[in-house]
Amino acid sequence: MANYIIIGGDQKEYGPIPEAQLRQWIADRRVDARSKVRSEGETGWKCLSDFPEFGDLVKNSIPPPLSAAVLAKNPKTSGLAIASLVLGISGLVTCGLTSLVGLILGLVAMGKVKNSGGKLSGHGLALAGTIVSGVLLVLIPVFAVLGGMLLPALAAAKQKAQAINCVNNEKQLALAVKIYSGDHTNHFPPAGTWSDAIKTYAGSEKIFHCPAAPSSNRCDYAFNAKLDGLDSANVNPGTVLIFEAAGGWNANGGSELLPDRPRHRRVVVVAFADGSVHQLKESELGTLRWDP
C-alpha cells in the first residue's frame, strides 16, 4: 500500500503514514478535504479531496486544520540511524574500528524505518551512516597498505637527502680550510684547533653539524691529525682531510674516529686534501690514505 505525507495546520510535515492510518485520521476528523497531501516519492502537493481513493470519505467534511497537538504521534527519529552515522564518522579517528558497527546499525535502522508504518523516521541518516561506514571500511585498509609501501621509500629519500646535505657541508669545510691555508702561507690549520681556525671562513656553524648525526655535538666532523700545520704543497691530494666523526668541536685523529655505524645508508662522507668529497661504502674505508 502507498504511504502519504501530510502538511498540518502548523505547516509542518507529518509522515510518511500508510493509507490505513490516513483513513483513520479522516474518520477521526483529524484531516479534511483541504489538507495538503502527497504520496511518498512524489513532489507535488494536492488537496486530500483530489485523491480518488479518499474522495468519498472527505466529501463535504470541514474539520479543523491539522495541528501538532492533534497529531501527537509524530514519527520518532530512529536512534539506530543516528548511532550509525556517528559511528561511521568516528571511524575517521578510530581507523575504521567503529565503522563496522556503524554499517550494521545503518542497515538495521533502514529496515526498521521502512517497516515502522510511519512511526519512525531517519532513513536518510541511516543511509548516510551506512555509506560513510562502508567507504571507510574499504579505504582505510587501502591507505594502510599504501602507507606501508611508501614509508620505506620516504625513509630512503630522507637518508639520501641527509647524505647530500652532509656532502655539501664537507665541501664547504674543505673550502674553508683551503681559504685558511691561502691566508697562512699555504699551511693547513693546527689539528687541535682546526674548527676554531676555519670558523670565520666557514660562514656558519651549521655546516659543522651533520643532519643525520644522532648527537647534539657542536661539530660532527673530524680533521686528519696527520695534516697538522703541514704545507699543502707537500700533501698528497688523495689524503683524507675531513671526515664524519662524533668527537665534537676541534676533534682530530684518524680512522679510529670513524663512526661505528655509517649515518647514511651504509656510506661515510669523506673530504680529501684536493677539496673533493666522496661517499664511501664501509668496504672502501680500509683503502683511505691517512698519511700525507
Beta strands, then each sheet from edge to edge (+ up, - down):
strand 1: 3-7
strand 2: 13-18
strand 3: 36-39
strand 4: 46-47
strand 5: 76-77
strand 6: 120-121
strand 7: 221-224
strand 8: 240-244
strand 9: 252-253
strand 10: 267-272
strand 11: 277-281
sheet 1: 2+ 1- 3+ 4-
sheet 2: 5+ 6+
sheet 3: 9+ 7+ 8- 10+ 11-
end
